[in-house]
Amino acid sequence: MTVRIARLLSASLLLGAGALMFAGSWQRWAGYCSAPWDSHERCYLRQYGELDFVMPVDGWIPIGSAAQLAGAALVLLALALVVVPTAMLGRRPGPFSLAATALCVPAVAVEGVATLLSGLAGEVVSLPLQSVAVWAWALLLPGLLVRLTLSAPGWATRVAGVSLLMALPVPGWLFYSMGPFDSAPWYEATCGLFLAVVGAGLVLAAVLPSRDSRGPVAHESGARVAAGATT
């Protein structure tokens, strides 16, 4: 798979994941909270943690098909992660990144399938090894993305890396998903927006590749030109 195909494929999956996450957020907040900073009583009714539909826990109260949409979004994210390292680095990732990716992809997929099945069943559905998957999703994946972002060759891939990192649960808890009452209004839509930014960044990286992503052939050609100029 070429780098450009990897970038366009992962971008398509991430844009789809962002749209699905936004659609799920719409079902929860539309008509109750007009903005993330709303503080009226009608908005408070939707901020209870029991209504959180992304990776629901015991006591969860379903709202429409929000959980199905979020589960499908996480499955698309898991599929995108298969090629995200290549898309961000512009080359085949090293053994550490490959090993981390091999653990993170099934972890995110498990959380996505569990969320999807919970939505279909109308109650929390737990899968084997889901507690282990949570730790990989919460700790290992952010570490992988930090490594990939620091090694990314161009500004577009670095923006994509930071945005994907911000779409994950732990940065979300730190920066935008926790409100003054309970869950912040529209926080799932914010996650979806970050996923869309990742997709847009990878599309730009595919269309306008950075100088560093041209690979050894470009460097070798440049060296030949420089050598010819000095002879």
Contacts in CASP RR format, 6 or more apart in sequence:
PFRMAT RR
TARGET T0000
AUTHOR 0000-0000-0000
METHOD contacts of the structure
MODEL  1
MTVRIARLLSASLLLGAGALMFAGSWQRWAGYCSAPWDSHERCYLRQYGE
LDFVMPVDGWIPIGSAAQLAGAALVLLALALVVVPTAMLGRRPGPFSLAA
TALCVPAVAVEGVATLLSGLAGEVVSLPLQSVAVWAWALLLPGLLVRLTL
SAPGWATRVAGVSLLMALPVPGWLFYSMGPFDSAPWYEATCGLFLAVVGA
GLVLAAVLPSRDSRGPVAHESGARVAAGATT
1 9 0 8 1.000
1 83 0 8 1.000
1 86 0 8 1.000
3 86 0 8 1.000
3 87 0 8 1.000
3 90 0 8 1.000
3 91 0 8 1.000
3 206 0 8 1.000
3 209 0 8 1.000
3 213 0 8 1.000
4 206 0 8 1.000
4 209 0 8 1.000
6 83 0 8 1.000
6 86 0 8 1.000
6 87 0 8 1.000
6 90 0 8 1.000
7 87 0 8 1.000
7 90 0 8 1.000
7 202 0 8 1.000
7 203 0 8 1.000
7 205 0 8 1.000
7 206 0 8 1.000
8 202 0 8 1.000
8 203 0 8 1.000
8 206 0 8 1.000
9 80 0 8 1.000
9 83 0 8 1.000
9 87 0 8 1.000
10 80 0 8 1.000
10 83 0 8 1.000
10 84 0 8 1.000
10 87 0 8 1.000
10 199 0 8 1.000
10 202 0 8 1.000
11 87 0 8 1.000
11 198 0 8 1.000
11 199 0 8 1.000
11 200 0 8 1.000
11 201 0 8 1.000
11 202 0 8 1.000
11 203 0 8 1.000
11 206 0 8 1.000
12 199 0 8 1.000
13 76 0 8 1.000
13 77 0 8 1.000
13 79 0 8 1.000
13 80 0 8 1.000
14 76 0 8 1.000
14 77 0 8 1.000
14 80 0 8 1.000
14 164 0 8 1.000
14 195 0 8 1.000
14 196 0 8 1.000
14 198 0 8 1.000
14 199 0 8 1.000
14 202 0 8 1.000
15 195 0 8 1.000
15 196 0 8 1.000
15 199 0 8 1.000
15 200 0 8 1.000
16 73 0 8 1.000
16 76 0 8 1.000
16 195 0 8 1.000
17 73 0 8 1.000
17 74 0 8 1.000
17 76 0 8 1.000
17 77 0 8 1.000
17 80 0 8 1.000
17 192 0 8 1.000
17 195 0 8 1.000
18 73 0 8 1.000
18 191 0 8 1.000
18 192 0 8 1.000
18 193 0 8 1.000
18 195 0 8 1.000
18 196 0 8 1.000
19 192 0 8 1.000
19 196 0 8 1.000
20 69 0 8 1.000
20 70 0 8 1.000
20 71 0 8 1.000
20 72 0 8 1.000
20 73 0 8 1.000
20 76 0 8 1.000
21 54 0 8 1.000
21 69 0 8 1.000
21 70 0 8 1.000
21 73 0 8 1.000
21 188 0 8 1.000
21 189 0 8 1.000
21 191 0 8 1.000
21 192 0 8 1.000
21 195 0 8 1.000
22 188 0 8 1.000
22 189 0 8 1.000
22 192 0 8 1.000
22 193 0 8 1.000
23 69 0 8 1.000
24 53 0 8 1.000
24 65 0 8 1.000
24 66 0 8 1.000
24 69 0 8 1.000
24 70 0 8 1.000
24 188 0 8 1.000
25 66 0 8 1.000
25 186 0 8 1.000
25 187 0 8 1.000
25 188 0 8 1.000
25 189 0 8 1.000
25 192 0 8 1.000
26 189 0 8 1.000
27 63 0 8 1.000
27 64 0 8 1.000
27 65 0 8 1.000
27 66 0 8 1.000
27 69 0 8 1.000
28 46 0 8 1.000
28 51 0 8 1.000
28 53 0 8 1.000
28 63 0 8 1.000
28 66 0 8 1.000
28 188 0 8 1.000
29 43 0 8 1.000
29 46 0 8 1.000
29 185 0 8 1.000
29 186 0 8 1.000
29 189 0 8 1.000
32 42 0 8 1.000
32 43 0 8 1.000
32 45 0 8 1.000
32 46 0 8 1.000
32 185 0 8 1.000
33 42 0 8 1.000
33 43 0 8 1.000
33 46 0 8 1.000
33 185 0 8 1.000
33 186 0 8 1.000
35 185 0 8 1.000
35 186 0 8 1.000
36 176 0 8 1.000
36 184 0 8 1.000
36 185 0 8 1.000
36 186 0 8 1.000
36 187 0 8 1.000
36 190 0 8 1.000
37 185 0 8 1.000
38 185 0 8 1.000
39 180 0 8 1.000
43 185 0 8 1.000
44 181 0 8 1.000
46 185 0 8 1.000
47 179 0 8 1.000
47 181 0 8 1.000
47 182 0 8 1.000
47 183 0 8 1.000
47 184 0 8 1.000
47 185 0 8 1.000
48 61 0 8 1.000
48 182 0 8 1.000
48 183 0 8 1.000
49 182 0 8 1.000
49 183 0 8 1.000
50 59 0 8 1.000
50 60 0 8 1.000
50 61 0 8 1.000
51 60 0 8 1.000
51 61 0 8 1.000
51 63 0 8 1.000
51 183 0 8 1.000
52 60 0 8 1.000
52 183 0 8 1.000
53 60 0 8 1.000
53 62 0 8 1.000
53 63 0 8 1.000
53 66 0 8 1.000
53 67 0 8 1.000
53 70 0 8 1.000
53 115 0 8 1.000
53 119 0 8 1.000
53 188 0 8 1.000
54 67 0 8 1.000
54 70 0 8 1.000
54 71 0 8 1.000
54 74 0 8 1.000
54 115 0 8 1.000
54 169 0 8 1.000
54 188 0 8 1.000
54 191 0 8 1.000
55 111 0 8 1.000
55 112 0 8 1.000
55 114 0 8 1.000
55 115 0 8 1.000
55 134 0 8 1.000
55 169 0 8 1.000
56 67 0 8 1.000
56 115 0 8 1.000
56 118 0 8 1.000
56 119 0 8 1.000
56 124 0 8 1.000
57 124 0 8 1.000
58 124 0 8 1.000
59 124 0 8 1.000
60 118 0 8 1.000
60 123 0 8 1.000
60 124 0 8 1.000
62 118 0 8 1.000
62 119 0 8 1.000
62 122 0 8 1.000
62 123 0 8 1.000
65 119 0 8 1.000
67 115 0 8 1.000
67 116 0 8 1.000
67 118 0 8 1.000
67 119 0 8 1.000
67 122 0 8 1.000
68 116 0 8 1.000
68 119 0 8 1.000
68 120 0 8 1.000
70 112 0 8 1.000
70 115 0 8 1.000
70 188 0 8 1.000
71 111 0 8 1.000
71 112 0 8 1.000
71 113 0 8 1.000
71 115 0 8 1.000
71 116 0 8 1.000
72 112 0 8 1.000
72 116 0 8 1.000
73 112 0 8 1.000
73 192 0 8 1.000
73 195 0 8 1.000
74 108 0 8 1.000
74 109 0 8 1.000
74 111 0 8 1.000
74 112 0 8 1.000
74 115 0 8 1.000
74 116 0 8 1.000
75 109 0 8 1.000
75 112 0 8 1.000
75 113 0 8 1.000
75 116 0 8 1.000
77 108 0 8 1.000
77 195 0 8 1.000
78 105 0 8 1.000
78 106 0 8 1.000
78 108 0 8 1.000
78 109 0 8 1.000
78 112 0 8 1.000
81 101 0 8 1.000
81 104 0 8 1.000
81 105 0 8 1.000
81 108 0 8 1.000
81 141 0 8 1.000
82 101 0 8 1.000
82 105 0 8 1.000
84 101 0 8 1.000
84 148 0 8 1.000
84 164 0 8 1.000
85 93 0 8 1.000
85 97 0 8 1.000
85 98 0 8 1.000
85 101 0 8 1.000
85 144 0 8 1.000
85 148 0 8 1.000
86 92 0 8 1.000
86 93 0 8 1.000
87 157 0 8 1.000
87 160 0 8 1.000
87 202 0 8 1.000
87 205 0 8 1.000
88 148 0 8 1.000
88 149 0 8 1.000
88 151 0 8 1.000
88 152 0 8 1.000
88 157 0 8 1.000
88 160 0 8 1.000
88 161 0 8 1.000
88 202 0 8 1.000
89 97 0 8 1.000
89 148 0 8 1.000
89 151 0 8 1.000
89 152 0 8 1.000
89 153 0 8 1.000
89 157 0 8 1.000
90 153 0 8 1.000
90 157 0 8 1.000
90 213 0 8 1.000
91 213 0 8 1.000
91 215 0 8 1.000
93 101 0 8 1.000
93 148 0 8 1.000
96 147 0 8 1.000
97 144 0 8 1.000
97 147 0 8 1.000
97 148 0 8 1.000
100 140 0 8 1.000
100 141 0 8 1.000
100 143 0 8 1.000
100 144 0 8 1.000
100 147 0 8 1.000
101 144 0 8 1.000
103 136 0 8 1.000
103 140 0 8 1.000
104 136 0 8 1.000
104 137 0 8 1.000
104 140 0 8 1.000
104 141 0 8 1.000
104 144 0 8 1.000
106 133 0 8 1.000
107 132 0 8 1.000
107 133 0 8 1.000
107 134 0 8 1.000
107 136 0 8 1.000
107 137 0 8 1.000
107 140 0 8 1.000
107 141 0 8 1.000
108 133 0 8 1.000
108 137 0 8 1.000
108 141 0 8 1.000
110 127 0 8 1.000
110 129 0 8 1.000
110 130 0 8 1.000
110 133 0 8 1.000
111 130 0 8 1.000
111 133 0 8 1.000
111 134 0 8 1.000
111 137 0 8 1.000
113 127 0 8 1.000
114 125 0 8 1.000
114 126 0 8 1.000
114 127 0 8 1.000
114 130 0 8 1.000
117 125 0 8 1.000
117 127 0 8 1.000
118 124 0 8 1.000
118 125 0 8 1.000
119 125 0 8 1.000
137 168 0 8 1.000
137 169 0 8 1.000
138 168 0 8 1.000
138 169 0 8 1.000
138 170 0 8 1.000
139 170 0 8 1.000
141 168 0 8 1.000
142 165 0 8 1.000
142 168 0 8 1.000
142 170 0 8 1.000
142 171 0 8 1.000
145 161 0 8 1.000
145 164 0 8 1.000
145 165 0 8 1.000
145 168 0 8 1.000
146 165 0 8 1.000
148 161 0 8 1.000
149 157 0 8 1.000
149 158 0 8 1.000
149 161 0 8 1.000
149 162 0 8 1.000
149 165 0 8 1.000
152 158 0 8 1.000
152 160 0 8 1.000
152 161 0 8 1.000
153 210 0 8 1.000
153 211 0 8 1.000
153 212 0 8 1.000
153 213 0 8 1.000
154 205 0 8 1.000
154 210 0 8 1.000
154 212 0 8 1.000
154 213 0 8 1.000
155 210 0 8 1.000
156 201 0 8 1.000
156 202 0 8 1.000
156 204 0 8 1.000
156 205 0 8 1.000
156 208 0 8 1.000
156 210 0 8 1.000
157 201 0 8 1.000
157 202 0 8 1.000
157 205 0 8 1.000
157 210 0 8 1.000
157 213 0 8 1.000
159 197 0 8 1.000
159 201 0 8 1.000
160 197 0 8 1.000
160 198 0 8 1.000
160 199 0 8 1.000
160 201 0 8 1.000
160 202 0 8 1.000
160 205 0 8 1.000
161 198 0 8 1.000
163 194 0 8 1.000
163 195 0 8 1.000
163 197 0 8 1.000
163 198 0 8 1.000
163 201 0 8 1.000
164 194 0 8 1.000
164 195 0 8 1.000
164 198 0 8 1.000
165 171 0 8 1.000
166 172 0 8 1.000
166 175 0 8 1.000
166 194 0 8 1.000
167 191 0 8 1.000
167 192 0 8 1.000
167 194 0 8 1.000
167 195 0 8 1.000
167 198 0 8 1.000
169 177 0 8 1.000
172 178 0 8 1.000
172 187 0 8 1.000
172 190 0 8 1.000
172 191 0 8 1.000
176 184 0 8 1.000
176 187 0 8 1.000
176 190 0 8 1.000
177 183 0 8 1.000
177 184 0 8 1.000
177 187 0 8 1.000
177 190 0 8 1.000
177 191 0 8 1.000
178 184 0 8 1.000
179 185 0 8 1.000
205 213 0 8 1.000
211 218 0 8 1.000
END
